[in-house]
Amino acid sequence: LLRKVDVALAVSSFMRRNLERNGVFAAEARPFVTGPIRQRPPGLADRVLFVGRLTHSKGLGPLLRALAQVEATLDVCGEGWWGPAARRMASRLGVDDRVQFLGWLSPSELDAAYERAAVVAVPSLWPEPFGMVGIEAMARGRPVVASRTGGIPDWLVDGQTGMLTRAGHVCQLTDALRALLEDPGLR
């Protein structure tokens, strides 16, 4: 059916390329962004937020390794099969006292977590088709550090609207987090 439509809209250039690989050439990329960006007070200077399913592919492992090298607290919002491994890794890295596993949150609780955050991390290891968490963070006036993978570079322009790092590259992730955490003006 997709091959018969006049145009297929994809929410990222990554998804458009996937459509083309599957024979759908009448595709346009139109990033899905709605609502105004709200000015908010800055978050806590040392707070990093991760929101998502707790699976290996979401990149919580590299984020925990980066956390071991910066002075910050990490709020982890979400649940999933990789949760127990993430808790063990946090303990093994000696950061378990700076990581709060909050589980799934209600919309108002999640909004409060974004409010506390100085930086939101989207350290995906897999090619995210779009990555809504980053858009949600930016709509709340929070800077984003994200992996240069999938559709993320469609909405995050490195150095302008956030910081992109190579997926799984702990040193780049550490440097980006440190830069934003240490420089309120950059945030």
Short mmCIF file of the C-alpha atoms (twelve columns), coordinates in Angstrom:
data_MODEL
# 
_entry.id   MODEL 
# 
loop_
_atom_site.group_PDB 
_atom_site.id 
_atom_site.type_symbol 
_atom_site.label_atom_id 
_atom_site.label_alt_id 
_atom_site.label_comp_id 
_atom_site.label_asym_id 
_atom_site.label_seq_id 
_atom_site.Cartn_x 
_atom_site.Cartn_y 
_atom_site.Cartn_z 
_atom_site.pdbx_PDB_model_num 
ATOM 1   C CA . LEU A 1   0.000  0.000  0.000  1 
ATOM 2   C CA . LEU A 2   2.811  2.434  0.806  1 
ATOM 3   C CA . ARG A 3   4.123  2.144  -2.759 1 
ATOM 4   C CA . LYS A 4   0.765  3.373  -4.081 1 
ATOM 5   C CA . VAL A 5   0.433  6.582  -2.037 1 
ATOM 6   C CA . ASP A 6   1.188  10.006 -3.479 1 
ATOM 7   C CA . VAL A 7   3.558  10.800 -0.632 1 
ATOM 8   C CA . ALA A 8   4.603  9.095  2.586  1 
ATOM 9   C CA . LEU A 9   5.623  11.357 5.461  1 
ATOM 10  C CA . ALA A 10  8.406  10.205 7.743  1 
ATOM 11  C CA . VAL A 11  9.265  11.919 11.021 1 
ATOM 12  C CA . SER A 12  13.007 11.793 10.272 1 
ATOM 13  C CA . SER A 13  15.398 11.472 7.360  1 
ATOM 14  C CA . PHE A 14  16.486 8.131  8.856  1 
ATOM 15  C CA . MET A 15  12.925 6.795  8.520  1 
ATOM 16  C CA . ARG A 16  12.655 8.262  4.987  1 
ATOM 17  C CA . ARG A 17  15.828 6.367  3.981  1 
ATOM 18  C CA . ASN A 18  14.328 3.160  5.429  1 
ATOM 19  C CA . LEU A 19  11.190 3.693  3.338  1 
ATOM 20  C CA . GLU A 20  13.316 4.214  0.218  1 
ATOM 21  C CA . ARG A 21  15.295 1.025  0.942  1 
ATOM 22  C CA . ASN A 22  11.935 -0.735 0.931  1 
ATOM 23  C CA . GLY A 23  10.814 0.686  -2.397 1 
ATOM 24  C CA . VAL A 24  8.817  3.724  -1.196 1 
ATOM 25  C CA . PHE A 25  10.384 6.622  -3.101 1 
ATOM 26  C CA . ALA A 26  7.612  9.185  -2.703 1 
ATOM 27  C CA . ALA A 27  8.684  9.963  0.877  1 
ATOM 28  C CA . GLU A 28  9.360  13.273 2.569  1 
ATOM 29  C CA . ALA A 29  10.850 13.841 6.000  1 
ATOM 30  C CA . ARG A 30  8.801  16.168 8.190  1 
ATOM 31  C CA . PRO A 31  9.951  16.206 11.805 1 
ATOM 32  C CA . PHE A 32  7.023  15.854 14.174 1 
ATOM 33  C CA . VAL A 33  7.232  18.740 16.622 1 
ATOM 34  C CA . THR A 34  4.214  20.280 18.303 1 
ATOM 35  C CA . GLY A 35  3.589  22.850 20.970 1 
ATOM 36  C CA . PRO A 36  5.482  25.906 22.117 1 
ATOM 37  C CA . ILE A 37  8.849  25.797 23.808 1 
ATOM 38  C CA . ARG A 38  8.313  26.977 27.363 1 
ATOM 39  C CA . GLN A 39  10.891 29.015 29.217 1 
ATOM 40  C CA . ARG A 40  11.579 27.324 32.524 1 
ATOM 41  C CA . PRO A 41  13.851 28.023 35.447 1 
ATOM 42  C CA . PRO A 42  17.165 26.186 35.188 1 
ATOM 43  C CA . GLY A 43  17.291 22.742 36.706 1 
ATOM 44  C CA . LEU A 44  19.563 21.611 39.487 1 
ATOM 45  C CA . ALA A 45  23.149 22.191 38.377 1 
ATOM 46  C CA . ASP A 46  24.232 18.601 38.965 1 
ATOM 47  C CA . ARG A 47  21.214 16.627 37.744 1 
ATOM 48  C CA . VAL A 48  21.160 14.464 34.588 1 
ATOM 49  C CA . LEU A 49  17.939 12.817 33.412 1 
ATOM 50  C CA . PHE A 50  17.476 9.606  31.416 1 
ATOM 51  C CA . VAL A 51  13.960 8.682  30.261 1 
ATOM 52  C CA . GLY A 52  13.156 5.464  28.432 1 
ATOM 53  C CA . ARG A 53  12.857 1.720  28.466 1 
ATOM 54  C CA . LEU A 54  15.666 0.070  30.371 1 
ATOM 55  C CA . THR A 55  17.148 -1.994 27.567 1 
ATOM 56  C CA . HIS A 56  20.769 -2.315 26.504 1 
ATOM 57  C CA . SER A 57  20.085 -0.472 23.227 1 
ATOM 58  C CA . LYS A 58  18.976 2.725  24.981 1 
ATOM 59  C CA . GLY A 59  22.563 3.329  26.133 1 
ATOM 60  C CA . LEU A 60  22.189 3.488  29.895 1 
ATOM 61  C CA . GLY A 61  25.434 1.487  30.245 1 
ATOM 62  C CA . PRO A 62  27.639 4.131  28.576 1 
ATOM 63  C CA . LEU A 63  25.752 6.812  30.515 1 
ATOM 64  C CA . LEU A 64  26.540 5.109  33.820 1 
ATOM 65  C CA . ARG A 65  30.210 4.843  32.807 1 
ATOM 66  C CA . ALA A 66  30.223 8.552  31.935 1 
ATOM 67  C CA . LEU A 67  28.539 9.372  35.254 1 
ATOM 68  C CA . ALA A 68  31.462 7.728  37.044 1 
ATOM 69  C CA . GLN A 69  33.655 10.486 35.591 1 
ATOM 70  C CA . VAL A 70  31.498 13.554 36.316 1 
ATOM 71  C CA . GLU A 71  30.105 15.096 39.478 1 
ATOM 72  C CA . ALA A 72  26.388 14.626 38.946 1 
ATOM 73  C CA . THR A 73  23.295 12.754 40.026 1 
ATOM 74  C CA . LEU A 74  21.356 10.680 37.507 1 
ATOM 75  C CA . ASP A 75  17.592 10.202 37.578 1 
ATOM 76  C CA . VAL A 76  16.558 7.119  35.578 1 
ATOM 77  C CA . CYS A 77  12.890 7.157  34.596 1 
ATOM 78  C CA . GLY A 78  11.607 3.941  33.091 1 
ATOM 79  C CA . GLU A 79  11.552 0.194  33.541 1 
ATOM 80  C CA . GLY A 80  12.674 -2.780 31.517 1 
ATOM 81  C CA . TRP A 81  14.539 -6.054 31.407 1 
ATOM 82  C CA . TRP A 82  17.946 -4.353 31.675 1 
ATOM 83  C CA . GLY A 83  17.078 -2.620 34.983 1 
ATOM 84  C CA . PRO A 84  18.725 -5.196 37.304 1 
ATOM 85  C CA . ALA A 85  21.905 -5.155 35.202 1 
ATOM 86  C CA . ALA A 86  21.928 -1.344 35.293 1 
ATOM 87  C CA . ARG A 87  21.643 -1.379 39.088 1 
ATOM 88  C CA . ARG A 88  24.514 -3.860 39.340 1 
ATOM 89  C CA . MET A 89  26.619 -1.761 36.962 1 
ATOM 90  C CA . ALA A 90  25.933 1.395  39.003 1 
ATOM 91  C CA . SER A 91  27.058 -0.440 42.143 1 
ATOM 92  C CA . ARG A 92  30.152 -1.890 40.450 1 
ATOM 93  C CA . LEU A 93  31.103 1.608  39.177 1 
ATOM 94  C CA . GLY A 94  30.611 3.090  42.637 1 
ATOM 95  C CA . VAL A 95  27.891 5.508  41.518 1 
ATOM 96  C CA . ASP A 96  24.841 3.769  42.992 1 
ATOM 97  C CA . ASP A 97  24.556 6.523  45.627 1 
ATOM 98  C CA . ARG A 98  24.196 9.064  42.786 1 
ATOM 99  C CA . VAL A 99  21.685 7.131  40.669 1 
ATOM 100 C CA . GLN A 100 17.977 7.124  41.402 1 
ATOM 101 C CA . PHE A 101 15.936 4.473  39.589 1 
ATOM 102 C CA . LEU A 102 12.480 6.067  39.614 1 
ATOM 103 C CA . GLY A 103 10.543 3.601  37.445 1 
ATOM 104 C CA . TRP A 104 7.703  4.713  35.176 1 
ATOM 105 C CA . LEU A 105 6.347  8.095  36.213 1 
ATOM 106 C CA . SER A 106 2.976  9.762  35.820 1 
ATOM 107 C CA . PRO A 107 2.940  12.767 33.467 1 
ATOM 108 C CA . SER A 108 3.136  15.206 36.391 1 
ATOM 109 C CA . GLU A 109 5.979  13.240 38.029 1 
ATOM 110 C CA . LEU A 110 7.858  13.123 34.725 1 
ATOM 111 C CA . ASP A 111 7.370  16.858 34.281 1 
ATOM 112 C CA . ALA A 112 8.891  17.379 37.757 1 
ATOM 113 C CA . ALA A 113 11.866 15.188 36.767 1 
ATOM 114 C CA . TYR A 114 12.452 17.358 33.688 1 
ATOM 115 C CA . GLU A 115 12.208 20.453 35.926 1 
ATOM 116 C CA . ARG A 116 14.982 19.114 38.204 1 
ATOM 117 C CA . ALA A 117 17.276 18.210 35.313 1 
ATOM 118 C CA . ALA A 118 20.151 20.390 34.174 1 
ATOM 119 C CA . VAL A 119 20.781 18.066 31.200 1 
ATOM 120 C CA . VAL A 120 18.805 15.285 29.528 1 
ATOM 121 C CA . ALA A 121 20.758 12.367 28.065 1 
ATOM 122 C CA . VAL A 122 19.603 10.309 25.061 1 
ATOM 123 C CA . PRO A 123 22.610 7.955  24.707 1 
ATOM 124 C CA . SER A 124 21.013 5.425  22.353 1 
ATOM 125 C CA . LEU A 125 23.152 2.685  20.879 1 
ATOM 126 C CA . TRP A 126 20.639 1.729  18.183 1 
ATOM 127 C CA . PRO A 127 19.380 3.979  15.356 1 
ATOM 128 C CA . GLU A 128 16.440 5.709  17.039 1 
ATOM 129 C CA . PRO A 129 13.857 6.401  14.340 1 
ATOM 130 C CA . PHE A 130 13.212 9.806  15.946 1 
ATOM 131 C CA . GLY A 131 13.774 10.022 19.733 1 
ATOM 132 C CA . MET A 132 10.852 11.804 21.407 1 
ATOM 133 C CA . VAL A 133 12.628 12.215 24.777 1 
ATOM 134 C CA . GLY A 134 15.002 14.794 23.317 1 
ATOM 135 C CA . ILE A 135 12.161 16.793 21.800 1 
ATOM 136 C CA . GLU A 136 10.262 16.637 25.112 1 
ATOM 137 C CA . ALA A 137 13.374 17.875 26.932 1 
ATOM 138 C CA . MET A 138 13.926 20.735 24.506 1 
ATOM 139 C CA . ALA A 139 10.247 21.730 24.747 1 
ATOM 140 C CA . ARG A 140 10.876 22.074 28.478 1 
ATOM 141 C CA . GLY A 141 13.964 24.214 27.923 1 
ATOM 142 C CA . ARG A 142 16.472 21.496 28.820 1 
ATOM 143 C CA . PRO A 143 19.682 20.884 26.859 1 
ATOM 144 C CA . VAL A 144 20.154 17.433 25.379 1 
ATOM 145 C CA . VAL A 145 23.221 15.258 24.952 1 
ATOM 146 C CA . ALA A 146 22.366 12.522 22.465 1 
ATOM 147 C CA . SER A 147 23.920 9.891  20.226 1 
ATOM 148 C CA . ARG A 148 24.459 10.739 16.575 1 
ATOM 149 C CA . THR A 149 22.306 7.861  15.376 1 
ATOM 150 C CA . GLY A 150 19.066 7.279  13.479 1 
ATOM 151 C CA . GLY A 151 16.773 10.302 13.280 1 
ATOM 152 C CA . ILE A 152 18.290 12.203 16.212 1 
ATOM 153 C CA . PRO A 153 20.479 14.495 14.038 1 
ATOM 154 C CA . ASP A 154 17.294 15.736 12.324 1 
ATOM 155 C CA . TRP A 155 16.254 17.623 15.457 1 
ATOM 156 C CA . LEU A 156 19.538 18.049 17.338 1 
ATOM 157 C CA . VAL A 157 22.073 20.286 15.616 1 
ATOM 158 C CA . ASP A 158 25.412 19.697 17.326 1 
ATOM 159 C CA . GLY A 159 26.591 22.772 19.191 1 
ATOM 160 C CA . GLN A 160 23.404 24.722 18.496 1 
ATOM 161 C CA . THR A 161 20.434 22.822 19.894 1 
ATOM 162 C CA . GLY A 162 22.388 20.302 21.958 1 
ATOM 163 C CA . MET A 163 25.436 18.090 21.773 1 
ATOM 164 C CA . LEU A 164 25.832 14.972 19.646 1 
ATOM 165 C CA . THR A 165 28.204 12.154 20.554 1 
ATOM 166 C CA . ARG A 166 29.169 8.953  18.806 1 
ATOM 167 C CA . ALA A 167 26.888 6.135  19.995 1 
ATOM 168 C CA . GLY A 168 28.532 4.199  22.802 1 
ATOM 169 C CA . HIS A 169 31.549 6.513  22.998 1 
ATOM 170 C CA . VAL A 170 31.915 7.060  26.753 1 
ATOM 171 C CA . CYS A 171 34.651 9.721  26.476 1 
ATOM 172 C CA . GLN A 172 32.563 11.904 24.136 1 
ATOM 173 C CA . LEU A 173 29.492 11.444 26.334 1 
ATOM 174 C CA . THR A 174 31.520 12.343 29.437 1 
ATOM 175 C CA . ASP A 175 32.964 15.460 27.786 1 
ATOM 176 C CA . ALA A 176 29.556 16.659 26.598 1 
ATOM 177 C CA . LEU A 177 27.922 16.111 29.989 1 
ATOM 178 C CA . ARG A 178 30.803 17.801 31.798 1 
ATOM 179 C CA . ALA A 179 30.702 20.801 29.452 1 
ATOM 180 C CA . LEU A 180 26.984 21.359 30.008 1 
ATOM 181 C CA . LEU A 181 27.014 20.632 33.730 1 
ATOM 182 C CA . GLU A 182 29.918 23.020 34.363 1 
ATOM 183 C CA . ASP A 183 28.686 25.885 32.179 1 
ATOM 184 C CA . PRO A 184 25.202 27.276 32.934 1 
ATOM 185 C CA . GLY A 185 25.561 29.746 30.059 1 
ATOM 186 C CA . LEU A 186 26.178 26.918 27.604 1 
ATOM 187 C CA . ARG A 187 23.123 25.078 28.933 1 
# 
